[in-house]
Amino acid sequence: MSETVTNLWSIALLVIIPLLTAILVNFLFNKKRLIRCVSVASAVALLAITLISTYGYYWFTGVPAVDTSTFTFTFGAGTSAWRLALEYYFGPLQQILIAVLALVLVLVVLVASPNLTKNQGAYMAMIFLTFMSAAIIIMVNDFYHLWIGVELGSLVVAGIVVASGDGVSHRAALKYTFFSALSGAGLAVSLALILGLTGFSNISDSITFLHSHDLGGMATVLYVAFGFFALSWIYAGGLVPVHPLKSDVYGASFPHGTVMLQAQSKLSLVAMGIVMLRLFGTLPFTREVMIAVSVLTMMFGVVMALLQTDFRWILAYLIVSHSGLVTIGISLGTTEGLTGGLFQAVNDIIYMSVLLIAVEAVIYFGRGTSTKTAIGIAKKAPWLTAAVVLGAMAASGIPLFNGFQSEIILIRAALLVNLPEIAAVILLVSVTTFIAIFRGIYTLFFKPADPIVSEEGSAAVPKESPIPRWIYVALGILIAIALVIGVYPNIVLQFVTPIAELVSIPWYL
Amino acid sequence: MIEISLQLLAFIAAAALVIIGLAGLLLMDNLIKKIIAFTLLSDGVNLLLVAVGYVQGGVAAILEPGDSVTEFVNNAVLVFPVGIVLTNIVIGVSTTAILVALVIMLYRRHGTLKASKVLKEEKR
């Protein structure tokens, strides 16, 4: 698809439509049928816009760039152009990531039971605002919108967790919101420092300035800015050391809500990681810090997942661990590493969505998701069992599935820069993911069901509800995509490779 | 005699507010006091941003048709801090509202505002 330099209204729609939908469904309050219709229509429209939109820019106020050598308006994106307006950029990477997010949104809207929350309108509004914040973060090319996207994302995450119900959710939301205050303030300070150094609020302009000017004694300020930016990146993705906060949030939400949260989190990690690499990538220790955080996140995540006794919490920690897989590729900063990291982000969203939607289905059996209680689902719901096994295989990086393709690129990227230790950690994550997930699957699905004993000691019947057919449809679609990408990885690689080649930095060790 | 500029004073005040806010947020056990500390931290960041964007004798960053672009580039104040401070105030209010609502819910459940008690009673 060709790139255009005109002001593309279709890009702005990716932010405006979810915002308007959120306002509308909020007003509809509890008219569940109408809310569902509006939500599905809006989500499908977002997916369609993402797929058909041309690549290019959107300038707020319609003002293009000013050429700093001639002081005339220009539509070019050259290095001497000073962009006055706030701008979004929509390219191949944005297209594939937002398309996956929009697909996930469609499925979440279809799967979300209208009976889960007291105020369906407000809950659905939060889901759409999550999409909006992620779309902003991935498309934005100015610090102002980046910061707004991150802040908005933190607030809606808290909203989704609160709407999921009990005391555990409230505590998780409170802790998350307190830390979001710290992280948001840190990001604002970081951006203010970069602004003070460069004078530009546009990300591309700032990067051009930093690469073409000697900062001299002010270079220390850039280190401080990196520190605050890294803090916000760590927080947005739930990396070590704030991984317990994010896993609490994932575990305390409805599983379909977690589908959106983990997708938003991956997009934030990718977008902020790329900005961080472009801004600070040439500073000494930048990539070392990013790699260290990524490796620790992978390891802490899988170890914590092994210790959990609830399938939801196993997945919560695995999502955190696999965030490390995404960031390790970005942290390496090479073409191969970035390709693997970005590809992993797409794959991770897909296979984790399969597993989370399967957990949503398990809840309908009325016996919770604890791995201490055998439910014997395999006999009652063989298709669901097949779906969860296939999802687990994709997450474990087994050949023929999408997870394998991205993990093999990441391993190759680590070996190319003479870091076999990282390749070993990636393999360890794969194996441990397999053990952690299949331990849960065995108890919940394959083990003969434990008898239910009532408080009086007599046998009782669980309150089972039929699994909605949309859950099967969603699982089928996602598994088909996972398999297709696993067999034909170029379907995704053609979107992520150009950006990887563009922003990559040669390895210097 | 050391001349202290308005900008430097603002930086010092901002640093003081951030440090006090951060200390309160991390060290206070009372959830309401933590929220107050958060607002101080947020105000400190706002003040820092205002100080960064301050240009003595600057003009508003609004480019009208017919204006000289050269003059605009040389004299316009930075728009980013103004925008981010206004937005930060709105986001700060929203965050405070969410925090207060959550604290009320947790107080009703636990009967205390002590973070050490409320946040540690997690069993799963």
Chai-1 contact restraints between the chains, C-beta under 6 A:
chainA,res_idxA,chainB,res_idxB,connection_type,confidence,min_distance_angstrom,max_distance_angstrom,comment,restraint_id
A,F71,B,V69,contact,1.0,0.0,6.0,A-B,restraint_1
A,F71,B,T70,contact,1.0,0.0,6.0,A-B,restraint_2
A,Y144,B,F80,contact,1.0,0.0,6.0,A-B,restraint_3
A,Y144,B,G83,contact,1.0,0.0,6.0,A-B,restraint_4
A,Y144,B,I84,contact,1.0,0.0,6.0,A-B,restraint_5
A,I148,B,T87,contact,1.0,0.0,6.0,A-B,restraint_6
A,E151,B,I91,contact,1.0,0.0,6.0,A-B,restraint_7
A,L155,B,S94,contact,1.0,0.0,6.0,A-B,restraint_8
A,A158,B,I98,contact,1.0,0.0,6.0,A-B,restraint_9
A,G167,B,R109,contact,1.0,0.0,6.0,A-B,restraint_10
A,H170,B,L102,contact,1.0,0.0,6.0,A-B,restraint_11
A,H170,B,M105,contact,1.0,0.0,6.0,A-B,restraint_12
A,H170,B,L106,contact,1.0,0.0,6.0,A-B,restraint_13
A,R171,B,L119,contact,1.0,0.0,6.0,A-B,restraint_14
A,A173,B,L102,contact,1.0,0.0,6.0,A-B,restraint_15
A,L174,B,L102,contact,1.0,0.0,6.0,A-B,restraint_16
A,T177,B,I98,contact,1.0,0.0,6.0,A-B,restraint_17
A,T177,B,L99,contact,1.0,0.0,6.0,A-B,restraint_18
A,A181,B,F38,contact,1.0,0.0,6.0,A-B,restraint_19
A,A181,B,T95,contact,1.0,0.0,6.0,A-B,restraint_20
A,A185,B,L41,contact,1.0,0.0,6.0,A-B,restraint_21
A,A185,B,V45,contact,1.0,0.0,6.0,A-B,restraint_22
A,A188,B,V45,contact,1.0,0.0,6.0,A-B,restraint_23
A,V189,B,V45,contact,1.0,0.0,6.0,A-B,restraint_24
A,A192,B,L48,contact,1.0,0.0,6.0,A-B,restraint_25
A,A192,B,L49,contact,1.0,0.0,6.0,A-B,restraint_26
A,A192,B,V52,contact,1.0,0.0,6.0,A-B,restraint_27
A,L195,B,F80,contact,1.0,0.0,6.0,A-B,restraint_28
A,G196,B,V52,contact,1.0,0.0,6.0,A-B,restraint_29
A,S201,B,F80,contact,1.0,0.0,6.0,A-B,restraint_30
